[in-house]
Amino acid sequence: MRFDPWDAAFVADPYPAYRELRERGRVVWAEATGQWLVPHHADVSALLRDRRLGRTYLHRFTHEEFGRQAPPPEHEPFHVLNDNGLLDLEDPAHARVRRLVSKAFTPRMVERLAPAVDRLARELAAGLRAEGGGDLLTAVAEPLPVAVIAELLGVPESDRPLLRPWSADICGMFELRPNPETARRAVVASVEFSAYLRALIEERRAHPGSDLISGLIAAHDEEGRLSEQEMISTCVLLLNAGHEATVNTTVNGWWALFRNPEQLAALRAHPGVREPEKLSTAVDELLRYDTPLQMFERWVLDDVRIGDTVIPRGAELALLFGSANRDPARFTNPDVLNLTRADNPHVGFGAGIHYCLGAPLARLELASSFAALLDPDLPPLRLVREPRWQEGYVIRGLRELLVEC
């Protein structure tokens, strides 16, 4: 099978193609996407930390200097929102914003959320079981991270149904070659979500609370405070990045468990189903085995050599997370799901300065979700039928996962 992000068969199972790419070399040119593909774990891990690469080039070059075309003016609301978030900033702006965000989004804040996350997960799991089953995606996987992020930001419960559609529309732009309708929806969502958060920030300035937005407003150091746009972009990134990763790890993970019944049985018997914090090893293996973010792109800011190939400034690298996490040079029996795998340096959350700030919260949500659904005192979940995959490749997940109990 060849690397083809638009082929449904490839999206359903890209791992044979990754195996072929790893055999072809350390870096492979993909004519279809106009990128250099990097399939090996050692290279992906190293390049995530390499400052000759960047998520953007605009901190050093204009579009013209870099040999790239500026995005259409009508896409500006999306790019303003996206380009001011931590994921697409480079130093020194990245270091300043991350330092300030870290003052508000602290480990203690995540710890305080743990009881609420556990309660929400168990309520959603109970609702699914009360119906005798249903779509695990829409019943549990999607609403849990949205509710948690809404709780974190202080979004009123009546407004929470707005968040998932905004997130889905904005994330459509992260796929390869988004079509005009996808771009239009992303722009509309960017405008609406930004306006909503701007009003919420104004409200928190007048009436601060214990939520993250209040914390972001208060955060400061010797270099100043976050701008309003930086706060808006931070909030949107927390929803988009944390939400998409958690949703797809949940359904991809359950699909993997159904295909590995002996691992599912062992996990149900694991003491961690009563103490979610003990499920961390299993959660990391599910993240490795079927990674929700399959590709992370970087611009080459200065010529870089990978093996015998010199990649010139102006080129784009596609770091293949899904391939890196199945690399036999780093993982023993990588195509085998092993929920007790202790040596597991997967790159599911990235690395370097862009390592996912919300990783601890995502792990908390995933552990609570799996624990609630695996409760050994209740009948086990059973798969109704084999699921179908969404069309997207970069953010890869299922359309649905129908279960019964």
HELIX and SHEET records of a PDB file:
HELIX    1   1 ALA A    8  ALA A   12  1                                   5    
HELIX    2   2 TYR A   15  ARG A   24  1                                  10    
HELIX    3   3 HIS A   41  LEU A   47  1                                   7    
HELIX    4   4 PRO A   73  HIS A   75  5                                   3    
HELIX    5   5 GLU A   76  ASP A   83  1                                   8    
HELIX    6   6 LEU A   86  ASP A   88  5                                   3    
HELIX    7   7 ALA A   93  ALA A  104  1                                  12    
HELIX    8   8 PRO A  107  ALA A  130  1                                  24    
HELIX    9   9 LEU A  136  LEU A  136  1                                   1    
HELIX   10  10 LEU A  137  ALA A  141  3                                   5    
HELIX   11  11 PRO A  143  LEU A  153  1                                  11    
HELIX   12  12 GLU A  157  LEU A  162  5                                   6    
HELIX   13  13 LEU A  163  CYS A  171  1                                   9    
HELIX   14  14 GLY A  172  PHE A  174  5                                   3    
HELIX   15  15 PRO A  180  ALA A  206  1                                  27    
HELIX   16  16 LEU A  212  ALA A  218  1                                   7    
HELIX   17  17 GLU A  228  ARG A  259  1                                  32    
HELIX   18  18 PRO A  261  ARG A  268  1                                   8    
HELIX   19  19 PRO A  271  VAL A  273  5                                   3    
HELIX   20  20 PRO A  276  LEU A  279  5                                   4    
HELIX   21  21 SER A  280  TYR A  289  1                                  10    
HELIX   22  22 PHE A  321  ALA A  324  1                                   4    
HELIX   23  23 GLY A  352  HIS A  354  5                                   3    
HELIX   24  24 ALA A  359  LEU A  373  1                                  15    
SHEET    1   A 5 VAL A  28  ALA A  30  0                                        
SHEET    2   A 5 GLN A  35  VAL A  38 -1                                        
SHEET    3   A 5 GLU A 316  LEU A 320  1                                        
SHEET    4   A 5 MET A 295  VAL A 300 -1                                        
SHEET    5   A 5 LEU A  53  GLY A  54 -1                                        
SHEET    1   B 3 GLY A 133  ASP A 135  0                                        
SHEET    2   B 3 LEU A 402  GLU A 404 -1                                        
SHEET    3   B 3 ARG A 382  LEU A 383 -1                                        
SHEET    1   C 2 HIS A 220  ASP A 221  0                                        
SHEET    2   C 2 GLY A 224  ARG A 225 -1                                        
SHEET    1   D 2 VAL A 304  ILE A 306  0                                        
SHEET    2   D 2 THR A 309  ILE A 311 -1                                        
END                                                                             
